[in-house]
Amino acid sequence: MFTLRDFKPYGESGIQLELESIKKIYGGYSNVYDALFKRFFYPRIKHAITYMEIKPGDRILDVGVGTGLSFSVFPRHCKIVGIDLSTEMLGKAKEKIRENNLDNINLLSMDAMCAGFKDDSFDTVFISHVVSVVPDPYKLMEEVRRVCRKGGQVVIVNHFKSRNKVVEAVEKIINPVCKRIGWRSDMCLNEFINRSGLRVEKKYMLKKLDFWHILFATNVK
Ligand SMILES: C[S@@+](CC[C@H](N)C(=O)[O-])C[C@H]1O[C@@H](n2cnc3c(N)ncnc32)[C@H](O)[C@@H]1O
């Protein structure tokens, strides 16, 4: 269902070190991830996928698929490829595939900032709780735009810093701690939208005071 291109890992050692650290952090979370995070993350994952336009046979890339919290929501008539850096997180996702006979889902161990797919390999790309985890979100978005076909959907669920000045100040203070436990808390939504190169059609939060935004965008090339 997809063809891999020649894989060219970048040699920037700073990024490489950060990737190793992210792998270790999420490897450590893998056994407790669903118990700790499902209740916060799943409602937005469910909402975002439910409102995607998914046609039978659509090719979907789930970036940073983690333990596969999204699997129970995707319709069986689409073909999904989940990629992740952490083999332990992928191991948990594999268990869900086996237990539920999800033969429409394939998993690959891969760095999403340097993806091994050919251009235009996917109709839709789903990125939940990953944009503020990767070392370089704009490198990630460059890859997402490359592997998604022109006019395809890119759907993002992510935390962005608050517009409330007090909350924003707190998010800035706790950012070094957040980075140590696996994500950044100081990403600016407008800057992300401007620099990602996507055409954002809808952006909203599920609740008035929420930590996570949902973005529906079209891939323009
Ligand atoms: C917070 S979890 C989100 C998992 C899932 N998408 C969810 O919403 O529950 C972040 C995931 O991104 C993965 N990840 C981080 N950096 C990555 C990269 N450069 N390439 C692929 N996966 C990455 C981590 O290993 C982890 O599984």
The ligand as a MOL file (V3000), in Angstrom:
LIG
                    3D

  0  0  0     0  0            999 V3000
M  V30 BEGIN CTAB
M  V30 COUNTS 27 29 0 0 0
M  V30 BEGIN ATOM
M  V30 1 C 2.4930 12.0370 23.6420 0
M  V30 2 S 2.7470 10.6030 22.6730 0 CHG=1
M  V30 3 C 1.3270 10.6550 21.5960 0
M  V30 4 C 0.9210 9.2780 21.1420 0
M  V30 5 C -0.3970 9.2350 20.3710 0
M  V30 6 N -0.3370 9.9730 19.1520 0
M  V30 7 C -1.5050 9.7530 21.2540 0
M  V30 8 O -2.0830 10.8150 20.9610 0
M  V30 9 O -1.8150 9.0890 22.2630 0 CHG=-1
M  V30 10 C 4.0460 11.1280 21.5780 0
M  V30 11 C 4.5290 9.9980 20.6750 0
M  V30 12 O 5.3490 10.5520 19.6420 0
M  V30 13 C 6.4530 9.6940 19.4350 0
M  V30 14 N 7.5120 10.4770 18.7980 0
M  V30 15 C 8.2310 11.4650 19.3350 0
M  V30 16 N 9.1030 11.9650 18.4430 0
M  V30 17 C 8.9130 11.2620 17.2970 0
M  V30 18 C 9.5130 11.2930 16.0110 0
M  V30 19 N 10.4740 12.1690 15.7170 0
M  V30 20 N 9.0970 10.4280 15.0850 0
M  V30 21 C 8.1170 9.5310 15.3690 0
M  V30 22 N 7.5050 9.4470 16.5740 0
M  V30 23 C 7.8990 10.3090 17.5180 0
M  V30 24 C 6.7860 9.2000 20.8390 0
M  V30 25 O 7.5850 8.0460 20.8270 0
M  V30 26 C 5.3950 8.9790 21.4170 0
M  V30 27 O 4.9270 7.6820 21.1640 0
M  V30 END ATOM
M  V30 BEGIN BOND
M  V30 1 1 1 2
M  V30 2 1 2 3
M  V30 3 1 2 10
M  V30 4 1 3 4
M  V30 5 1 4 5
M  V30 6 1 5 6
M  V30 7 1 5 7
M  V30 8 2 7 8
M  V30 9 1 7 9
M  V30 10 1 10 11
M  V30 11 1 11 12
M  V30 12 1 11 26
M  V30 13 1 12 13
M  V30 14 1 13 14
M  V30 15 1 13 24
M  V30 16 1 14 15
M  V30 17 1 14 23
M  V30 18 2 15 16
M  V30 19 1 16 17
M  V30 20 1 17 18
M  V30 21 2 17 23
M  V30 22 1 18 19
M  V30 23 2 18 20
M  V30 24 1 20 21
M  V30 25 2 21 22
M  V30 26 1 22 23
M  V30 27 1 24 25
M  V30 28 1 24 26
M  V30 29 1 26 27
M  V30 END BOND
M  V30 END CTAB
M  END
